[in-house]
Amino acid sequence: MTSEQVRALEAQHVLQTYKRQPVVFTRGEGRRLFDVDGRSYLDFLSGIGVVVLGHGHRGLAEAVADQAHTLIHTSNLYYHPLQGQLAARLAALSGLPRAFFCNSGTEAMEACLKFARRYWYSQGLTDRTRFVALTHGFSGRTMGSLSVTSNPAYREPFGPLIPGVTFVSPDDPAALVAAVTDKTAAIVAEPIQGEGGVRPLPEAFAAAIADVTQRTGTLLIADEIQCGLGRTGHPFHFQAFGWTPDLVTVGKAIGSGIPVGAALVSERVAAQISAGDHGTTYGGNLLAMRAALYVLEELTGSTAAEPYVSGGVMGHVREMGPIFGARLDNLRARHAIVSSVRGAGLMRGLELTIDAQPVVEGALAAGLLVNRTAERVVRMLPPFTVTAAEIDEAVEILDRVLAEVAG
Ligand SMILES: Cc1ncc(COP(=O)(O)O)c(C=O)c1O
């Protein structure tokens, strides 16, 4: 099929919920994608922070193919060997001993919201149901996740959402303290807000979260779907803040493209959850677990469930992150339309003084994939396997495109 035929068929039959860039990809290799006409693109978005091992990864493909030939799915009515193994590895990395498996980020957040309410309900505190969430926060598109997502454009057409959610600005620690009451079940926070514009939480706000949760017993749900599992060089970015969340959401990177999500749960919350409280048909099936086990082995450089991460692809991210940051700081110094560079590791955003769309389109035309978020931010989430030479290549393209767009 030609590019035009693909787009025409979609225009007729696919529900038009996405505003796609006009390109049709058919193949990938490492950090490169190839379109239907064979043109190559350097991928600095990795399917929105997903394909962390890079495209066409032979080891992952072989693990998935082997599992597909052996056994794909049995349901959660029965045991299989892989859920426990993956849960143990996630426990070693996060410090949270238990996992509930699902298929996407938003499902992981739905599970955490339910587990938070269940925790208080089990103790007879049936009105401790409220949530505190953050402006610029994004946690998904299903009803619960949407209720703790701040963007009015995503929320308004779908109300009424779940009641009792208070939004506070990450620039206002005092507002957070005031918003948490004895009716608050949990605070929901991304350690680095992704969709909201690649905004790391200010230190003072992160400290206020740690303090208020400790003082009041309010649960903390750390949304690590975009910033977690090595993207910033830490197994989870909440560790950079010294948080001890009771609930952690995991998605995106964990399957490197195979749909996997997880809610990680502390022992005190797990103790209040009973059989039948939550479930999903596909969650934790063998194909997804095998892929995620393979990805974690690659990320940590080990087949054992080790508490300490020393090497592997996460070690590589720790080397590339500062190089990427330094190159982007250099871009900011050269271009007046770049007002700030934000993020950590391989999660970075260039905030512009203008709408970011022309830069995204210019980069696409020059063979580089990045995306626009929060209107004026160019977001970059390259595969974890990105090389220093590829970082230089991407930054050179951005350098040219920023100059062109600024005129
Ligand atoms: C921080 C965060 N939470 C939740 C989600 C929702 O994940 P999914 O799109 O897999 O449902 C996303 C997706 O971008 C995200 O970045």
The ligand as an SDF file (V2000), in Angstrom:
LIG
                    3D

 16 16  0  0  0  0  0  0  0  0999 V2000
    2.6240    9.6220   33.4870 C   0  0  0  0  0  0  0  0  0  0  0  0
    1.6240    8.8460   32.6820 C   0  0  0  0  0  0  0  0  0  0  0  0
    0.6330    8.2090   33.3050 N   0  0  0  0  0  0  0  0  0  0  0  0
   -0.2780    7.4900   32.6370 C   0  0  0  0  0  0  0  0  0  0  0  0
   -0.2310    7.3760   31.2500 C   0  0  0  0  0  0  0  0  0  0  0  0
   -1.2650    6.5520   30.5340 C   0  0  0  0  0  0  0  0  0  0  0  0
   -0.6660    5.4170   29.9810 O   0  0  0  0  0  0  0  0  0  0  0  0
   -1.3530    4.6410   28.7530 P   0  0  0  0  0  0  0  0  0  0  0  0
   -1.3590    5.5750   27.5950 O   0  0  0  0  0  0  0  0  0  0  0  0
   -0.4830    3.4220   28.5630 O   0  0  0  0  0  0  0  0  0  0  0  0
   -2.7260    4.2760   29.1970 O   0  0  0  0  0  0  0  0  0  0  0  0
    0.7800    8.0420   30.5550 C   0  0  0  0  0  0  0  0  0  0  0  0
    0.8350    7.9840   29.0770 C   0  0  0  0  0  0  0  0  0  0  0  0
    1.3720    8.8380   28.4190 O   0  0  0  0  0  0  0  0  0  0  0  0
    1.7350    8.7930   31.2850 C   0  0  0  0  0  0  0  0  0  0  0  0
    2.7230    9.4450   30.6620 O   0  0  0  0  0  0  0  0  0  0  0  0
  1  2  1  0
  2  3  1  0
  2 15  2  0
  3  4  2  0
  4  5  1  0
  5  6  1  0
  5 12  2  0
  6  7  1  0
  7  8  1  0
  8  9  2  0
  8 10  1  0
  8 11  1  0
 12 13  1  0
 12 15  1  0
 13 14  2  0
 15 16  1  0
M  END
$$$$
